[in-house]
Amino acid sequence: MTMAADKQDKVLNFSSEREQSRACSSSAEREKNQGKNFLNVPTLRFPEFSGEWHRTTIGECCSPLEYGMNAPAKEYDGMNKYIRITDIDEGTYTYKYDDVVSPNAQLENKYKVQKNDILFARTGASTGKAYLYNEKDGLMYYAGFLIRGNVKPAYNAKFVFLQTQTQKYKKWVDIMSIRSGQPGINSQEYSIFKFHLPPSKAEQDKISTLFSLLDERIATQIRIIDKLQSLMKGITNRIIEDLISNAESVPFSEIYQMAGEGGTPDTTKTQYYEEGTIPFIKIDDLSSKYLTKNKDFITEQGLQKSSAWIIPENSLIYSNGATIGAASINTYKVATKQGILGIVPKSMISVEYLFYLVTSTFFDSQVHRIITHGTMATAYLKDINNIKVPLPCMNEQRRIVTGLASLSDKIEIEQGILFNLQKQKRFLLCKLFI
């Protein structure tokens, strides 16, 4: 870790776990007390500032909100970037560089993204997602499904943008975006979103600086994880390539004793979930090598009303629908949602070796050849069964697993650090804003 990152950690690590657990409840209590001679001030505040915060709106803080250009995308011309809803990262709210394109139309200055611009997604499942222009992203034009608001000089653009990451904003989006068809929020509706401002711009600036440091630290942590995962992928691929040349290969169907897809009970029957005790795994839970926690549970009755089944511990949980290829090893008995396979390996194969095998580029490429495209892209088990995979002896499997375990453990540690940084940010969003 760099000295700068270490310094940021020391600056930001001032909140206790106890404070974090009480953050949102304190915020809720403050809202309840509005109008009862309590000042409009946040729960946590820098000591040099005082005075009551006042209510404002996006429309008051920004120039009139405008729609982007209606033009298709073309191959990137090396200069003019075209930002669309899908180019805004869901987790970091930054511009993604995975698929850089240019607008295929005559370029007009009115669609050029400027300093202090905030772009809002106005339609679809990502309605409410926002992006604050970073000059490091270069020359950029915004697409028609985005709405632009330029923050006025009297306000701190980062402070205004941070409002779009609060729980208050997310709840507002959920309500405001309801439509008979696709979800959506238009420019007039965005302009009336209400939030509170401190009495001085200096306080806005200080809060923004704190979050800029935290965002920079989170971005650094994501890069650390990405590089480690890339290294893991490269080493694993090399090992699997060597095995393909030197070890026996067998159909995938021969390496497990039991396998099957999960199921989804009637979601209108809330009793299937509210008092559930059986861990119910979704694709989002498959984010690390070992499945150690989950958010959802299902009842025995719910299980019986679906095709879901109890998957014994030390099995492989593999996503074969929607986000194909995510995998984890379950350390406890679970049931799974439709689109996720439970695979119970035979005694001749280590579940850890199986995990590394199915997350390799080799296996991923084989699976993507047999995907069926319908309502949801799916790799059916009957087709996966025919994929030939290398199966070395158990001693060789153990040697491979031991060699990769240290790097896997390092990735798990770094992911834990990222989780805590993101948790700290959620806490601060609750405490430093009204």
Phi and psi in degrees as a GROMACS rama.xvg file:
@    title "Ramachandran Plot"
@    xaxis  label "Phi"
@    yaxis  label "Psi"
@TYPE xy
-75.7686  161.858  THR-2
-62.0794  -37.0554  MET-3
-64.1983  -42.8419  ALA-4
-64.3717  -39.3067  ALA-5
-64.3926  -39.2476  ASP-6
-63.7671  -42.0367  LYS-7
-61.7027  -40.3514  GLN-8
-57.7709  -43.691  ASP-9
-66.9841  -37.621  LYS-10
-66.4518  -40.3784  VAL-11
-88.0577  -18.3604  LEU-12
-87.1039  63.4448  ASN-13
-117.522  -0.491312  PHE-14
-103.313  135.904  SER-15
-85.7764  160.901  SER-16
-60.0844  -37.4857  GLU-17
-63.1743  -42.5334  ARG-18
-62.3034  -40.7124  GLU-19
-62.0778  -41.436  GLN-20
-68.4613  -25.1655  SER-21
-96.421  -2.45376  ARG-22
-57.7636  -55.8049  ALA-23
-71.1021  -31.8851  CYS-24
-68.2136  -36.3865  SER-25
-64.1486  -41.0621  SER-26
-62.0186  -42.8023  SER-27
-64.4743  -39.2918  ALA-28
-64.0745  -40.8845  GLU-29
-61.625  -42.266  ARG-30
-61.0561  -39.3982  GLU-31
-64.936  -29.8181  LYS-32
-89.2415  1.02624  ASN-33
-57.9009  137.07  GLN-34
86.6538  5.15118  GLY-35
-117.76  44.1555  LYS-36
63.9244  20.1412  ASN-37
-95.5287  137.109  PHE-38
-67.9426  148.194  LEU-39
-80.5278  85.0327  ASN-40
-135.871  152.022  VAL-41
-71.9728  163.305  PRO-42
-67.4883  -36.9171  THR-43
-118.832  133.637  LEU-44
-148.16  147.086  ARG-45
-65.3215  136.175  PHE-46
-64.8592  -23.1505  PRO-47
-79.6072  -3.3824  GLU-48
-110.987  147.636  PHE-49
-148.137  176.458  SER-50
99.3427  154.072  GLY-51
-79.8665  140.767  GLU-52
-78.0612  151.381  TRP-53
-119.422  155.287  HIS-54
-82.8735  141.452  ARG-55
-144.178  -172.795  THR-56
-137.064  164.946  THR-57
-57.4561  -43.1566  ILE-58
-61.2311  -35.0577  GLY-59
-74.4941  -29.7805  GLU-60
-88.844  -16.6533  CYS-61
-119.193  158.164  CYS-62
-65.7466  163.741  SER-63
-48.734  133.213  PRO-64
-72.2182  138.31  LEU-65
-130.353  151.084  GLU-66
-88.1456  154.135  TYR-67
-82.3401  -173.103  GLY-68
-85.6764  138.698  MET-69
-92.3932  91.0562  ASN-70
-146.95  146.682  ALA-71
-73.0408  167.097  PRO-72
-95.3704  154.767  ALA-73
-136.204  174.569  LYS-74
-56.7129  141.333  GLU-75
-58.7694  129.131  TYR-76
-88.6347  4.39075  ASP-77
90.9453  -4.98955  GLY-78
-136.541  -52.3115  MET-79
-97.8885  109.086  ASN-80
-86.7013  150.837  LYS-81
-121.187  112.269  TYR-82
-96.7996  125.431  ILE-83
-117.155  174.032  ARG-84
-54.4088  -43.6644  ILE-85
-69.2973  -11.7172  THR-86
-87.7607  -0.160103  ASP-87
-100.107  120.21  ILE-88
-67.0635  132.523  ASP-89
-65.3626  -33.8332  GLU-90
-91.7979  -36.1478  GLY-91
-107.603  -9.88157  THR-92
60.4109  29.5953  TYR-93
-111.981  169.95  THR-94
-74.8392  131.274  TYR-95
-90.92  139.797  LYS-96
-103.869  13.6419  TYR-97
-69.0755  -32.7796  ASP-98
-141.091  69.1294  ASP-99
-72.8738  129.256  VAL-100
-133.99  171.73  VAL-101
-120.338  156.339  SER-102
-73.2839  136.135  PRO-103
-95.7431  70.8118  ASN-104
-167.799  170.175  ALA-105
-68.1395  131.623  GLN-106
-84.7501  132.256  LEU-107
-122.2  141.408  GLU-108
-59.8211  -29.3931  ASN-109
-66.6876  -16.8995  LYS-110
-101.929  2.65999  TYR-111
-76.0505  133.627  LYS-112
-79.4229  129.861  VAL-113
-113.841  169.545  GLN-114
-57.4703  139.398  LYS-115
72.2454  13.4406  ASN-116
-81.3811  136.415  ASP-117
-114.602  129.807  ILE-118
-105.891  130.9  LEU-119
-114.678  133.714  PHE-120
-74.1687  130.353  ALA-121
-108.075  -4.20561  ARG-122
-153.234  160.511  THR-123
84.11  -172.384  GLY-124
-64.0663  -23.0263  ALA-125
-94.0221  12.464  SER-126
-51.6877  132.356  THR-127
102.098  -22.3635  GLY-128
-62.4734  141.415  LYS-129
-137.043  159.618  ALA-130
-141.998  131.233  TYR-131
-98.8155  123.782  LEU-132
-58.8252  132.479  TYR-133
-113.846  121.795  ASN-134
-59.4147  -21.4607  GLU-135
-66.9737  -18.7983  LYS-136
-77.7156  -7.15938  ASP-137
82.1177  -165.357  GLY-138
-70.2251  127.155  LEU-139
-146.343  142.784  MET-140
-122.213  147.224  TYR-141
-108.769  145.393  TYR-142
-83.717  168.343  ALA-143
-66.4424  -22.7207  GLY-144
-86.4384  10.0087  PHE-145
-115.129  150.751  LEU-146
-117.718  134.215  ILE-147
-107.781  134.006  ARG-148
-126.642  125.759  GLY-149
-95.9052  119.34  ASN-150
-70.9023  131.11  VAL-151
-67.3672  153.158  LYS-152
-58.7183  -23.8331  PRO-153
-71.024  -11.8425  ALA-154
-122.377  157.436  TYR-155
-86.5982  119.789  ASN-156
-62.2358  -38.7208  ALA-157
-64.3472  -40.1509  LYS-158
-61.5397  -45.2727  PHE-159
-63.6835  -43.9815  VAL-160
-60.8094  -38.3536  PHE-161
-60.4395  -23.9822  LEU-162
-60.4438  -27.3834  GLN-163
-77.6685  -1.31484  THR-164
-110.205  2.12046  GLN-165
-83.7081  158.366  THR-166
-64.0019  -34.5115  GLN-167
-58.5636  -45.1405  LYS-168
-65.5497  -43.8474  TYR-169
-63.0573  -38.2962  LYS-170
-67.0021  -39.9309  LYS-171
-61.951  -42.7733  TRP-172
-61.3821  -44.1839  VAL-173
-56.4908  -41.1015  ASP-174
-78.1692  -48.2395  ILE-175
-68.5088  -28.0757  MET-176
-84.1861  -3.60663  SER-177
-63.8173  125.337  ILE-178
-135.442  165.985  ARG-179
-70.1664  -29.0425  SER-180
-107.611  -119.876  GLY-181
-73.0636  147.715  GLN-182
-60.4852  150.893  PRO-183
-170.678  153.171  GLY-184
-137.918  126.7  ILE-185
-91.9386  177.184  ASN-186
-63.4537  -38.7298  SER-187
-64.5235  -39.3109  GLN-188
-68.9103  -41.5785  GLU-189
-59.9228  -38.9475  TYR-190
-65.1922  -20.1122  SER-191
-96.9573  3.45145  ILE-192
-62.4484  126.6  PHE-193
-98.8246  140.969  LYS-194
-153.457  174.668  PHE-195
-107.751  145.307  HIS-196
-117.932  141.968  LEU-197
-69.6223  160.118  PRO-198
-69.0706  -18.8476  PRO-199
-123.968  147.927  SER-200
-68.0466  -27.2807  LYS-201
-59.5312  -36.8036  ALA-202
-71.4194  -39.277  GLU-203
-57.5992  -45.0392  GLN-204
-61.5288  -42.1465  ASP-205
-68.7909  -41.9303  LYS-206
-62.6369  -42.4673  ILE-207
-63.3395  -39.5157  SER-208
-62.7445  -42.8506  THR-209
-58.7624  -47.4458  LEU-210
-70.5485  -29.8439  PHE-211
-64.4823  -41.1222  SER-212
-62.4694  -44.535  LEU-213
-66.6391  -42.0882  LEU-214
-62.8972  -38.2692  ASP-215
-65.3262  -40.1396  GLU-216
-66.3614  -40.0285  ARG-217
-63.9023  -43.4697  ILE-218
-61.8722  -39.8076  ALA-219
-62.3279  -42.5329  THR-220
-64.8866  -38.935  GLN-221
-62.8397  -40.119  ILE-222
-65.7645  -39.0176  ARG-223
-59.704  -46.7633  ILE-224
-65.145  -43.6664  ILE-225
-58.8222  -42.4039  ASP-226
-68.142  -39.9699  LYS-227
-65.9855  -41.1592  LEU-228
-66.8993  -35.634  GLN-229
-65.557  -41.0507  SER-230
-63.2803  -45.005  LEU-231
-59.6347  -44.8451  MET-232
-60.5699  -44.3535  LYS-233
-63.3145  -44.9155  GLY-234
-65.3201  -44.9793  ILE-235
-60.6589  -44.6101  THR-236
-60.1987  -40.805  ASN-237
-64.2762  -41.6658  ARG-238
-62.7774  -46.2976  ILE-239
-65.1981  -39.1129  ILE-240
-61.14  -41.7628  GLU-241
-65.001  -39.1086  ASP-242
-65.9882  -38.7821  LEU-243
-58.5025  -35.711  ILE-244
-79.209  -28.8324  SER-245
-119.218  -14.6151  ASN-246
-111.138  162.903  ALA-247
-67.4145  142.175  GLU-248
-111.964  140.806  SER-249
-134.145  156.723  VAL-250
-61.3422  145.471  PRO-251
-55.2887  -33.598  PHE-252
-60.6208  -19.801  SER-253
-87.7497  -4.18832  GLU-254
-102.175  -2.10593  ILE-255
-127.017  154.261  TYR-256
-95.6078  -21.0306  GLN-257
-157.07  140.751  MET-258
-156.447  150.804  ALA-259
-178.769  160.25  GLY-260
-85.1336  155.098  GLU-261
-78.51  -168.787  GLY-262
-150.263  162.018  GLY-263
-121.497  111.92  THR-264
-71.7679  173.016  PRO-265
-60.182  113.724  ASP-266
-70.9016  -13.1028  THR-267
-76.5219  -16.2866  THR-268
-90.2028  84.3814  LYS-269
-63.5396  -22.5314  THR-270
-65.9143  -18.3374  GLN-271
-67.8245  -18.5507  TYR-272
-116.979  -39.802  TYR-273
-57.3285  -38.0114  GLU-274
-115.169  25.5668  GLU-275
-70.7948  149.406  GLY-276
-122.576  -8.93962  THR-277
-93.0843  118.967  ILE-278
-55.3613  128.349  PRO-279
-117.088  109.204  PHE-280
-89.3964  136.405  ILE-281
-117.66  168.049  LYS-282
-56.7444  -38.6288  ILE-283
-61.2449  -22.1706  ASP-284
-77.0745  -14.5444  ASP-285
-89.5569  67.1141  LEU-286
-113.989  -2.08383  SER-287
-148.951  172.991  SER-288
-60.2323  -46.0862  LYS-289
-108.344  132.336  TYR-290
-83.2714  107.189  LEU-291
-117.036  -8.93117  THR-292
-156.19  153.821  LYS-293
-152.109  164.764  ASN-294
-104.66  -16.3694  LYS-295
-118.941  150.2  ASP-296
-136.253  160.087  PHE-297
-135.974  154.144  ILE-298
-89.7869  166.566  THR-299
-59.0471  -40.9297  GLU-300
-63.0854  -43.5377  GLN-301
-61.4631  -38.3339  GLY-302
-63.0719  -42.4166  LEU-303
-67.7223  -26.7728  GLN-304
-85.4887  2.26768  LYS-305
-132.543  -179.372  SER-306
-92.7541  8.38339  SER-307
-67.1556  153.882  ALA-308
-141.143  161.206  TRP-309
-79.9176  119.669  ILE-310
-98.6076  122.008  ILE-311
-64.4713  157.734  PRO-312
-62.6882  159.533  GLU-313
62.3848  36.6196  ASN-314
-109.304  172.321  SER-315
-100.26  129.077  LEU-316
-104.511  119.674  ILE-317
-131.677  128.656  TYR-318
-82.1498  118.161  SER-319
-113.988  10.5196  ASN-320
-138.289  150.472  GLY-321
61.6827  -98.3554  ALA-322
-84.676  85.4674  THR-323
-77.6907  132.511  ILE-324
110.51  -10.8092  GLY-325
-69.1847  142.566  ALA-326
-149.953  151.221  ALA-327
-151.745  160.022  SER-328
-100.356  126.817  ILE-329
-85.1663  131.468  ASN-330
-95.786  5.14243  THR-331
-153.697  164.439  TYR-332
-67.1154  137.614  LYS-333
-141.548  165.849  VAL-334
-119.001  159.817  ALA-335
-130.044  157.599  THR-336
-75.6633  159.917  LYS-337
-57.7099  141.349  GLN-338
95.2547  4.12434  GLY-339
-129.689  131.159  ILE-340
-95.0487  142.371  LEU-341
-104.618  126.406  GLY-342
-124.817  114.58  ILE-343
-97.2105  107.814  VAL-344
-72.3666  153.434  PRO-345
-70.9442  166.013  LYS-346
-65.2584  -18.7052  SER-347
-81.9336  -1.24928  MET-348
-131.632  133.016  ILE-349
-75.518  134.136  SER-350
-65.0805  -30.3385  VAL-351
-67.9704  -40.8472  GLU-352
-63.3714  -40.4994  TYR-353
-60.9042  -40.0211  LEU-354
-59.6666  -49.332  PHE-355
-64.1596  -35.3092  TYR-356
-63.5943  -50.3207  LEU-357
-74.5586  -15.9582  VAL-358
-97.2467  6.49206  THR-359
-80.0063  157.983  SER-360
-62.0703  -37.2642  THR-361
-56.1833  -53.1761  PHE-362
-67.1104  -40.0256  PHE-363
-59.9471  -42.1886  ASP-364
-66.323  -37.052  SER-365
-66.1295  -41.45  GLN-366
-64.9941  -41.8703  VAL-367
-68.2978  -15.6  HIS-368
-75.5436  -22.6573  ARG-369
-111.596  14.2421  ILE-370
-67.5373  136.504  ILE-371
-102.25  127.264  THR-372
-98.9596  118.72  HIS-373
-143.347  -136.916  GLY-374
-57.7883  -37.2532  THR-375
-137.163  134.097  MET-376
-62.0307  130.8  ALA-377
-139.647  138.643  THR-378
-106.823  102.096  ALA-379
-71.7892  145.493  TYR-380
-58.1373  -38.3604  LEU-381
-60.155  -29.6024  LYS-382
-85.6975  -38.2547  ASP-383
-60.1733  -35.4588  ILE-384
-54.9151  -27.6855  ASN-385
-86.3046  -7.87127  ASN-386
-70.917  128.948  ILE-387
-87.1456  128.228  LYS-388
-126.002  148.17  VAL-389
-72.3358  136.361  PRO-390
-130.243  89.3745  LEU-391
-74.1023  172.586  PRO-392
-67.2579  163.836  CYS-393
-60.6054  -38.2528  MET-394
-61.762  -40.1357  ASN-395
-67.4415  -39.8713  GLU-396
-59.2091  -45.0109  GLN-397
-62.6072  -40.0169  ARG-398
-62.1605  -42.3174  ARG-399
-65.0688  -46.3967  ILE-400
-61.9295  -43.2649  VAL-401
-61.6783  -41.0661  THR-402
-65.2191  -33.5544  GLY-403
-92.6755  -14.9621  LEU-404
-62.7407  -40.1184  ALA-405
-61.6889  -42.7272  SER-406
-67.6208  -38.8158  LEU-407
-60.6157  -43.4885  SER-408
-63.0898  -40.1115  ASP-409
-61.9934  -42.1692  LYS-410
-62.501  -42.0209  ILE-411
-60.7443  -41.9763  GLU-412
-62.8705  -45.7874  ILE-413
-65.4936  -35.7539  GLU-414
-66.4287  -34.4816  GLN-415
-65.2251  -38.8005  GLY-416
-63.366  -43.9404  ILE-417
-60.873  -44.5946  LEU-418
-57.1196  -43.7496  PHE-419
-68.7159  -36.7706  ASN-420
-63.7195  -43.0555  LEU-421
-66.7363  -36.2864  GLN-422
-64.5658  -41.2024  LYS-423
-63.0148  -39.0051  GLN-424
-64.9909  -42.7062  LYS-425
-60.3587  -40.0582  ARG-426
-60.3308  -49.2189  PHE-427
-65.2792  -34.7644  LEU-428
-63.2715  -33.357  LEU-429
-73.3798  -38.3168  CYS-430
-89.6081  -31.6633  LYS-431
-93.1819  -5.07952  LEU-432
-123.431  159.183  PHE-433
